[in-house]
Amino acid sequence: MTTTTTTTTTTTTTLITGANKGLGFETARQLVAAGHIVYVGSRDAERGRRAAERLGARWVRLDVTDDVSVEAAAKTIEADGGLDVLINNAGIESRGADNGVIGAAEVTAEHMREVFETNVFGMVRVTHAFLPLLRRSPAPVVVNVGSGLGSLTRVADKSSPAYGYPGVAYPASKTTVNMITVQYAKAFPGMRINAVEPGFTRTDLNGNTGVQSVEEGAEIIIRMARVGSDGPTGGYFDAEGPLPW
């Protein structure tokens, strides 16, 4: 996949939700190294502060499921000078008492609601709150961290590893993320808004069962966070290129 990257300067300000660990933390680490001013968004104050100190980043309390928290974070970042890049990284996967994936026979509306509250409504809540700041940026970018399990094509293909995933709530939420990404990209053609699939990465989300490192998983997030104004928008990508919807 060929994309155009911006010339990175210290004036590029980036917010990453759920950034005190895992892919969010690694993405923050690499973007700080690239010269970005990075805000570590974390709902846990102590973990967020510690992560920001380790990274040389800034910390802002941000619980994507809470309107007051999100609005306060937006006011803080606005007062500090604004925002250029938003990375919607925070996400959860609902599991049962035995820590197993909740399949179609067991999933309830409550399971679906719990996952959608963070993965879908939380993403929209944050994006909506920061849109005024992004629209003032000369090169606004939004990266929605999705999943290959959000691809209807892959999940329905018996030859794909995604076919064997039995869960309902998580892949449904990530398919919704894809649709939201497309609709926002059409509504705001001056922004670069894309969904990305980091791959099966070792994080707490999957009990560290993933097959690749956070460094590998963060690569596509960082690439799309640094996309230029003439780069793709409304797309769905992994490290190899565009993915089928």
N, C-alpha and C positions, 0 to 999 in steps of 0.2 A: 504494500500500500504506500502510495506517495502522498505526503502532505507537506504543506508549507509551514514552517515555524517562524514565529516572531523573533525579533531580536530581543533577547531577555535583558531587562534592566531591573534595578531595584525599585522602579516605580510600578512594577506589575504586582498587584496585590491579589492574593488568592485565599479563599476560604474553603476548608475541607471539613465536611461534617463527619462525625465519628472517627476523629483523627488521632485519638490517644493510643491506638494500638493497630496492629495488623496492616492491611493495605493502606489505610488512611495515614498511619504513622510513616510508613515507608515512602508514600507519595510526598508527604510533607518534607521528609528528610531530603529527598532528591530535588524538590523544587526550591527549598532553602539554599541548597548547594548551587542551584542554577541562578540564584540571585533574586528570587521572588520574596516579597514580604508575605509570610504565610500565617494565617490564623488557624490554630488548631481548635476546631469546634468539638466540645465534649460536654455531655450532660453531667458527668462527675467532675466536680471542681478540682479535687486533689489530683486525680489522674490526669486531668487536662493540664493543670499547671506543671506537673512533673514532666509530662511529655513535651510541653512547649520549652521548658528549661533545657531539656536534653537536646532539643532540636535547634535552639536559637531562634524559635518562632514566637509568635504572640498567642495568647490563649483567650478564648471567649466562651462563656457558658452557653451551650446551645443544645437543647433537647428538642429534636425535630417533631415530637408529638405534642409540644406545648406552645400555644400561640404567644403567651407572654414572654417566654424564653426566646423565641425566634425574633419577635419584634424588638426586644431589648438588644439582642445581638446585632440586628440591622442598624439600630441607632448608634451603638458603640462603633461599629466599623464605618458608618457614615461620618461620625464625628472625627474619626482618625484619618479621613481622606477619601474613602470610597472603596470600590471593589471592581476588579477586572475579570477575575476568574472564579467561578463557583463550581466546586466539585461535590456533587451529591453522592456521598460514599456511605453514609449510615444505612445499615440494613440488618434485618434479623431473619432467622429461619425457625419457624415453630416446630418443636419436637415434643414427643410424648414423654411419659414418666420414665420410660426405659431409655430415653435419649434417642429413640429411633424416629425416623421420618414418619410423619403422620400421613397415611395413605388415604385413598378415596373412601374406603369403608369406615374410617374413623374420623375424618375431618368434619368439623362443625363450623357453623357460621361464626362462632366465637374465635376459633383458630384463624379463620380467614380474616376476621376483623383485626386481630392482634397483629398479623403480618402486614396487612395493608395500611394500618395506622402508621407504621414506620416507613415501610418501603415505598408506599404510594402517596398517602396523604401527607406524610412528613416531607417527602420530596417536593410536593406541590406547595406546601406551606412555606418551606424555605425559599423556593424559587420565586414565589409570589412576593415575599417580603423583600427580597434583594433585587427584584427587577428594576425598581427605580434607580438603584445604584449602578447596576450593570448598564442600563441605558445611557448613563452619563459617561461611561468608559469609551475611549476611542477604539478599543478592540475587545469587546466583551465575549467571553467564552463560558459555556456551561457544559460540564461533563457529568452525565448520569451513569453511575456505575451499575451496570446491569448484570446479566448472566447469560451463558449459552442456553440455560434452561428456559429462557424467555423466548427462544426461537420455536415457533409452532412447527416449522419445517423439520428441525432436528428432533424434537420430542416425538413427532409422529413417524419418524424414520427408523425402522427396525434395525438398520445397520449402524445407527448412531449410538454412542455411549449414553446420550441423554435419554434415549428411549426407555432405559431401565430404571430411571428415577421415578419412584412411586408417589412422591409428594404432590400435593395440589396447591397449597397456599403460596409457597415460595415461587414456583415457576409462573403461576398466574399473576403474581404481583410484578414479576420482572417483564412479562409480556405487556402488562399495562404500562410499565415504565417506557417500553419501546414506543407505544402509541402516543403517550404524553410527549415524548421527545420529538416525534415527527410533527405533532400539532404545534408545539412551541416553536420549532424551527420555522414552520411556515408562517407563524404569526409575527416572528421577529427576524426577518431575513438579514438584518444587519448584524446579528449575533451568530456565532458558531456554536450550535447546540447538538451534541451527539451522545449516543449511548455506547458504552464499551463493555466488553466481556473480558475480565482479567484472566480467565482460565481457572482450573481447579487448583486453588492456591492454599497452602497450609495456613489456616487462620482459626481463631476460636469459633467462627461461624460454623465450620464443618468439623469441629473437634480435632483440628490439625491433622486431618486425614488427606489433605490435598497432596498433589504430586509435584507441585512446583513451589519455589520460594516466593516470598513477598516481593523481592527485587524483580523477579520475572513477571509476577502478576501486575506490578505497578507500571510496567513499561508502557502499556497502551494507554493507561490513564494519563501519564505524564505527556506522552506524545500528543494526545488530543487536547490536553490542557494548554499546550504551547502552539496549537494550530494557528496559522496566520489567517488574516481576514479574507483571503482568497481560497482557504481550505474548505473541506467538506462540511456540510451541515445537514441535520436531519437523518444522519446515518447510524449504522449499528456495526461496530468493528471489534475484532480481536487483533492480536499481534500480527496475524497473517493478512488481514485485510477485511473487506466487507463481509458480513454474515447474512445468511438468508433469514427473512422474517419468519 
